[in-house]
Amino acid sequence: MKKGTLRQILLLTDGCSNTGEDPIAIASLAKEEGISVNVIGIVDRQEMSERGVSEIESIAEAGGGISQVVYAKQLSQTVQMVTKKAMTQTIYGVVNKEVSQILGEEKELEDLEPEKRGQLMEVVDELGETMDLDVLILVDTSASMRNKLPMVQEALIDLSVSLRARTGSNHFALFSFPGKRKDVDKLINWSPNFDSISGAFKKMATSGVTPTGPALQEGIRIMAKRMKKKGTMDDELALEEEA
Amino acid sequence: MMSSLSKKKLDIKLHPGQVIIGKWHRKSYQIVRELGFGATGTVYLADSKQGLVALKIASDSMSITSEVNVLRHFSKVQGPSLGPSFYDVDDYVANQGVYPFYVMEYINGEPFLPFLKDKGGEWLGIMVVQLLGDLHRLHQEGWIFGDLKPENLLVTRNPNRVRWLDVGGMTRVGRAIKEYTEFFDRGYWGYGGRKAEPSYDLFSVAMLMINRAYPSRFEKNTSKGPTSLISKIKAKNTLEPYETVIRRGLEGKYESAMAMRQELMSVVQNTSFTSRPKSEGNTITGKGKSVSRQARKKRNNVKEQKKPLVGLFESMLFASFLLILYILYLFGQAV
């Protein structure tokens, strides 16, 4: 049976958006499209502003994903962990929905006795290992991010090492925002690994504006285009059957 | 990590004396004290009908449930237990919400590195030999430990035996490693991928041995460029007898934990550890050239001390050769 594809947008930023649409609203749209949005906030020595942290959390919450604020040093471990956790969370969400359909409204996995929960968790683990995964990565390249980009590059290579160990297939695409002329620039098109990443960040122009909302919007558009191309709009259905 | 993964539910804090009763199985546990906490929950020492037990409680049922699955699996396995025995899984209903927890065997012992700190170099070898024996059995069951590090190991007393505590990283062979710590992860050091296979654990074992000589660990990149693990091994006197085993563990040269165990055993059997200065393992890294030169000098001394032993070996070999000749001669006579 076809197991379907999990779709994620991974947003890496170090501050607040300051132009264009509200990223929280756009993240809600992503969720409606079946794409989860994960956000990682990268801080330097000085901590991130409260407004920045709250925006990051709100985007992830609206997008059905996970958020985390970390120092650049911890980026590698965080990126792979957030990606994997978000996958499990998405699958868990679908399984949970199934459970409430069977057991009636307001019943969740937590209302099952622990023994049954264990059996369901095995299914969740199994799907997390075998489902295909598409991750669209949006990297904030505004001026303040310049010295963090080497760490971002390393973390993304590390992510590809982690995901390559899975049984299911993985595809990545890398975009930066703000772009040279548009809101978003494509750095790497859909590809199964990140071996080609070194040097990708060299051609970036770093400017002061942070159009997070428009970047997310473009990200959703790119993912939707890919979904149509693959003709697997009924993936979620397949996943539910499997569960 | 600076902020929590999601702000859904607050972590729960249990107090000594507090009694927890499970929602499903109605068993009661009285909290004695906190034993430790990690990314997936907090572990408490608790008193129960079965005596002292370890109780792990979390806000998120996903990780608790997967860990229970692993523990359950190993409580069915024959032979001495691989990891803590599993007793119970349940939910605790508190005012703030429902918190899943599970109960397992309480393993009383000393943390791995503190145990080794004041002991001779042979103890590192012995403990790792024990660990490799357990790992071999685990691998034969089709599982990989994953997040192998000193924090997940304890040494029990009378007799001294290494035991592992945390099964959160255990992964079925062939899948992607569930959980790891960078210093012990071969992916981080560029020595291979994160697929669960025996050599993944053996890399971590090698790093565990390196960690004994570098208690505060070190990072992949310094201002001077990428760190070479091999030069780190060579820089420490305490690691010298184990150099080959560690290197082969790092490079994935061992077919199985058993093969690594065998080689390590012969190192422990054939090395004189008492001639080595003991305090070496406690020096902090990165002091500069003078330290390493000193270390090199010390190592040369050690090599010189070793020579009489080599001489003895040679004369033994010669003697046995003569003996064989003599036996052959006797046979010749008899015919």
Boltz contact constraints between the chains, C-beta under 6 A:
constraints:
  - contact:
      token1: [A, 66]
      token2: [B, 5]
      max_distance: 6.0
  - contact:
      token1: [A, 69]
      token2: [B, 2]
      max_distance: 6.0
  - contact:
      token1: [A, 69]
      token2: [B, 3]
      max_distance: 6.0
  - contact:
      token1: [A, 77]
      token2: [B, 182]
      max_distance: 6.0
  - contact:
      token1: [A, 110]
      token2: [B, 61]
      max_distance: 6.0
  - contact:
      token1: [A, 110]
      token2: [B, 98]
      max_distance: 6.0
  - contact:
      token1: [A, 113]
      token2: [B, 24]
      max_distance: 6.0
  - contact:
      token1: [A, 114]
      token2: [B, 89]
      max_distance: 6.0
  - contact:
      token1: [A, 117]
      token2: [B, 65]
      max_distance: 6.0
  - contact:
      token1: [A, 118]
      token2: [B, 65]
      max_distance: 6.0
  - contact:
      token1: [A, 118]
      token2: [B, 68]
      max_distance: 6.0
  - contact:
      token1: [A, 118]
      token2: [B, 69]
      max_distance: 6.0
  - contact:
      token1: [A, 121]
      token2: [B, 65]
      max_distance: 6.0
  - contact:
      token1: [A, 121]
      token2: [B, 66]
      max_distance: 6.0
  - contact:
      token1: [A, 129]
      token2: [B, 175]
      max_distance: 6.0
  - contact:
      token1: [A, 161]
      token2: [B, 187]
      max_distance: 6.0
  - contact:
      token1: [A, 162]
      token2: [B, 194]
      max_distance: 6.0
  - contact:
      token1: [A, 165]
      token2: [B, 176]
      max_distance: 6.0
  - contact:
      token1: [A, 165]
      token2: [B, 193]
      max_distance: 6.0
  - contact:
      token1: [A, 165]
      token2: [B, 194]
      max_distance: 6.0
  - contact:
      token1: [A, 165]
      token2: [B, 195]
      max_distance: 6.0
  - contact:
      token1: [A, 166]
      token2: [B, 176]
      max_distance: 6.0
